[in-house]
């Protein structure tokens, strides 16, 4: 059961209203940044859930369903868009909940009481990780999101599925650590601190035990790593690395939701997938917290580090891990691409 199916199963399938249709702040947002209604709706939904998670109400709502306090801080909080993007639910995967426990769902909204709650939550969320495209409209967007009673806002809290890293021994060779671990080069980059030093990004868990690192058979040197984004910058001669042209890393905007994307993995080759959700920290996560985009469970062992490219040619993330076979919800997690580039202090070459 994929993320969208999981959300529909437990949060219900009644439709909502396109967020930009009844939000004055949403219409200003779409016009001001030249975004499509779909992209603007994704940002409005992201702001709503950020405000809700940062408010005092979230711990109160989640407390009865979690065995330990602090569910917001330790859980994956995934915004899941529905068909036609008329609804965005929140899936909370809590590692403290015992495996096998049934998911629980409820409305995140208290009728008539949400305005002040969301105002305080939006203010807190904006101070910690402001979204440049939203700016001073953060509070208005969060409040507008619940202005129409026909818009459901539901969350599902469930055990975190067991995950497996995507880098495993394979006959395919892209990034080889010399110790039996194969993964995939992400994008070609230049060191922002030392112009002229070129290389590729890779998954840290694919190279952290490297003994004789190679990229497509060429010797590589690890220059910089970051554990939060599970990433590494490997210096290597780019003449030996096939490249493709992209617009850049997605920045300041969440994916559209249900957006087609593809990747090129050492094991999977050129593979199409669909973006089914993103963490509430997207598009500008805290430097202290990992943020991911989620797709169908299409990546395979050896694909770690590969770049997820949207159908409008933006890099959204880098392959990180996937749920184990039989775990629910089934998904692949991709580290938010912009955070990888920022933490590694590199730019696209």
Secondary structure as the mmCIF struct_conf table of DSSP 4:
data_model
#
loop_
_struct_conf.conf_type_id
_struct_conf.id
_struct_conf.beg_label_comp_id
_struct_conf.beg_label_asym_id
_struct_conf.beg_label_seq_id
_struct_conf.end_label_comp_id
_struct_conf.end_label_asym_id
_struct_conf.end_label_seq_id
STRN STRN1 UNK A 2 UNK A 2
HELX_RH_AL_P HELX_RH_AL_P1 UNK A 3 UNK A 11
HELX_RH_AL_P HELX_RH_AL_P2 UNK A 19 UNK A 22
HELX_RH_AL_P HELX_RH_AL_P3 UNK A 24 UNK A 33
TURN_TY1_P TURN_TY1_P1 UNK A 34 UNK A 34
HELX_RH_AL_P HELX_RH_AL_P4 UNK A 37 UNK A 54
BEND BEND1 UNK A 55 UNK A 55
HELX_RH_AL_P HELX_RH_AL_P5 UNK A 56 UNK A 63
TURN_TY1_P TURN_TY1_P2 UNK A 64 UNK A 65
BEND BEND2 UNK A 67 UNK A 69
HELX_RH_AL_P HELX_RH_AL_P6 UNK A 71 UNK A 74
BEND BEND3 UNK A 75 UNK A 75
STRN STRN2 UNK A 76 UNK A 81
HELX_LH_PP_P HELX_LH_PP_P1 UNK A 82 UNK A 82
HELX_RH_3T_P HELX_RH_3T_P1 UNK A 83 UNK A 85
BEND BEND4 UNK A 86 UNK A 86
STRN STRN3 UNK A 88 UNK A 94
TURN_TY1_P TURN_TY1_P3 UNK A 95 UNK A 96
BEND BEND5 UNK A 97 UNK A 97
HELX_LH_PP_P HELX_LH_PP_P2 UNK A 98 UNK A 98
TURN_TY1_P TURN_TY1_P4 UNK A 99 UNK A 100
HELX_LH_PP_P HELX_LH_PP_P3 UNK A 101 UNK A 103
STRN STRN4 UNK A 104 UNK A 107
BEND BEND6 UNK A 108 UNK A 108
TURN_TY1_P TURN_TY1_P5 UNK A 111 UNK A 112
HELX_RH_AL_P HELX_RH_AL_P7 UNK A 114 UNK A 128
BEND BEND7 UNK A 129 UNK A 129
TURN_TY1_P TURN_TY1_P6 UNK A 132 UNK A 134
HELX_RH_3T_P HELX_RH_3T_P2 UNK A 135 UNK A 137
HELX_RH_AL_P HELX_RH_AL_P8 UNK A 138 UNK A 144
TURN_TY1_P TURN_TY1_P7 UNK A 145 UNK A 146
BEND BEND8 UNK A 147 UNK A 148
TURN_TY1_P TURN_TY1_P8 UNK A 149 UNK A 150
BEND BEND9 UNK A 151 UNK A 151
STRN STRN5 UNK A 154 UNK A 159
HELX_LH_PP_P HELX_LH_PP_P4 UNK A 160 UNK A 162
STRN STRN6 UNK A 163 UNK A 165
BEND BEND10 UNK A 166 UNK A 166
BEND BEND11 UNK A 171 UNK A 171
BEND BEND12 UNK A 174 UNK A 174
STRN STRN7 UNK A 175 UNK A 176
BEND BEND13 UNK A 178 UNK A 180
STRN STRN8 UNK A 182 UNK A 183
STRN STRN9 UNK A 188 UNK A 191
TURN_TY1_P TURN_TY1_P9 UNK A 192 UNK A 193
BEND BEND14 UNK A 194 UNK A 194
TURN_TY1_P TURN_TY1_P10 UNK A 195 UNK A 196
STRN STRN10 UNK A 198 UNK A 203
HELX_RH_AL_P HELX_RH_AL_P9 UNK A 204 UNK A 207
TURN_TY1_P TURN_TY1_P11 UNK A 208 UNK A 209
BEND BEND15 UNK A 211 UNK A 212
STRN STRN11 UNK A 214 UNK A 215
TURN_TY1_P TURN_TY1_P12 UNK A 216 UNK A 217
STRN STRN12 UNK A 218 UNK A 219
STRN STRN13 UNK A 221 UNK A 226
TURN_TY1_P TURN_TY1_P13 UNK A 227 UNK A 230
STRN STRN14 UNK A 231 UNK A 235
HELX_RH_3T_P HELX_RH_3T_P3 UNK A 238 UNK A 240
BEND BEND16 UNK A 241 UNK A 241
STRN STRN15 UNK A 249 UNK A 249
BEND BEND17 UNK A 252 UNK A 253
BEND BEND18 UNK A 257 UNK A 258
STRN STRN16 UNK A 259 UNK A 265
TURN_TY1_P TURN_TY1_P14 UNK A 266 UNK A 268
STRN STRN17 UNK A 269 UNK A 279
TURN_TY1_P TURN_TY1_P15 UNK A 280 UNK A 283
BEND BEND19 UNK A 284 UNK A 284
TURN_TY1_P TURN_TY1_P16 UNK A 287 UNK A 288
BEND BEND20 UNK A 289 UNK A 289
STRN STRN18 UNK A 292 UNK A 295
BEND BEND21 UNK A 297 UNK A 297
TURN_TY1_P TURN_TY1_P17 UNK A 301 UNK A 302
TURN_TY1_P TURN_TY1_P18 UNK A 304 UNK A 305
HELX_LH_PP_P HELX_LH_PP_P5 UNK A 306 UNK A 306
STRN STRN19 UNK A 307 UNK A 310
TURN_TY1_P TURN_TY1_P19 UNK A 311 UNK A 312
BEND BEND22 UNK A 313 UNK A 313
STRN STRN20 UNK A 315 UNK A 323
HELX_LH_PP_P HELX_LH_PP_P6 UNK A 324 UNK A 324
TURN_TY1_P TURN_TY1_P20 UNK A 325 UNK A 326
BEND BEND23 UNK A 328 UNK A 329
STRN STRN21 UNK A 330 UNK A 330
STRN STRN22 UNK A 332 UNK A 336
HELX_RH_AL_P HELX_RH_AL_P10 UNK A 337 UNK A 344
TURN_TY1_P TURN_TY1_P21 UNK A 345 UNK A 345
STRN STRN23 UNK A 346 UNK A 348
#
